[in-house]
Amino acid sequence: MISLIFFYIFAVLIVISAIFVVISKNIYYSALWLALTLFSVAGVFILLNAYFLAGIQVLIYIGAVVVLTIFVINLTKEIEGKKEKQHNKQVIPALLASLTGAVLIILAVLKTDWSSRIINWTAYDETAKLGNFLLADFVIPFEAASVLLLIALIGSIAIVSLDKENK
Amino acid sequence: MELIKNILYNTDKVLKDFYNWSHNLWVSFNLPVILLDIIFYLLITAAVAAFLVFNALFIIYYDRKVAAKFQVRYGPNRVGYKGILQTLADTIKLVIKEDINAEKVDKIIFFLAPFLVFIPAFMVFLVIPFGKGLIPADLNIGILYVLAITGLSVLGILSAGWASNNKYSLIGGMRSAAQIVSYEIPTVLVILSILLLSGSLKMGDIVNAQSSITKWFIFMQPVGFILFLIAANAEINRAPFDLPEAESELVSGFITEYSALKFAFFFLAEYTNLFLASAIATTLFLGGWQGPFLPPFVWFIIKTYLVVTFLMWTRWTFPRIRVDQLMEFSWKYLTPIAFINLIITAIIIKFV
């Protein structure tokens, strides 16, 4: 009962703040609304007993991604504090793309047999289980993802230093 | 006499008995149990809030006295016995002062920022083990929760700097964000090596793993302890890492435009964070509330205040480091040392 009430609170918060991320005229406000969206998602994770995921969600998405976003906004003098229009003439392609995404997600939700996938997470030590999944069962995808991130990291550093040499 | 002894040494049992007693009373009146739970949650929150405020009042006074000792002067000594009521007087002054809003600040974010800084500090108290069983909620993810929530305060600091519409504030906020994000990495690595020893993220389990003085993690992780203290000191923005509010360069950094109650919130958050950093260092390295003879709660406070005193000592003896040295120090020294520390810990646990 209580968890249902909290689920609706978080769901409404997610939707409203996500809409404000898109329609805010001030890009700094968008970033703060994004933080609220991600925080509410962490709340939903807690309702699903996925405490570890909730912690990681807040730590990485708000503590790192949103903070870096705001950092970049502060560094960019052109848009700082200015009222920016957040849409251009690409409304129809954007609509098509997001509709496709929405249809795919709805289809996936409807077609999945959820009853066979409900796991009683409280029975496990969730964090240990997750660690075993990542570093034993799925170690190759996990390492591949890390290599991908490393490539992105080195690539961005290389691009920045190229820029410096040209000047 | 027996009751007082019980309250001091078995606080959790006394509280549990009290809860059960009121639960029975509640049921006999046919009231919904959920209301009672809500009342108890509110009571716990109120108790933590009261502790936070009184602790901050004392810790500010203590900081000023310690500073005075280091600089061979008296410090506050007029209001109350040896000036003990000085912070109370200052607080009243701050509350009744005029709340000045500069004209071109971003009103909404300018108003929100102090709360964004203060609320995370308050939320961390949820997992601080004050004594045996005296922990508001022993979450499964304990220390991860602390890391996640403390990361939130960066948002408030950045927002304060941005909303003030003032170059000193903006630079202060940016410095602070860069600093907190960078020093979070050695902190997390040190905490990881602690977790290898404790085998659990729960604060209660981490304390229980250090059941005797020889098992305190400070003796197994001496390097980790020093790294943690340095990084924690940097994360709470205190000297020698107080670049976000370096007076000689940035007026007061991100709090330049703030006055009255909003300023008080930043001040409260700063000293609460000092206490929290010390409390977490105590929990992770100094055996938390464990100790002979004295009640657990008293042990916890003594150890925490020892760490607080140490942090104040460093604050008043070291000069502020330069801004270019700041990042270098974290990325080129602390992070590699923390990595080596983690690898050595893992190897020793695996093979010894």
Interface residues (C-beta under 8 A of the other chain):
Chain A: I2 Y28 Y29 L32 A35 Y51 F52 A54 G55 I56 V58 L59 I62 G63 A64 V66 V67 L68 I70 F71 I73 N74 L75 E80 G81 D125 E126 T127
Chain B: I34 D106 I109 L139 N140 I141 L144 Y145 L147 A148 I149 G151 L152 V154 L155 L158 S159 G161 W162 N165 L170 G173 M174 A177 A178 V181 E184 L201
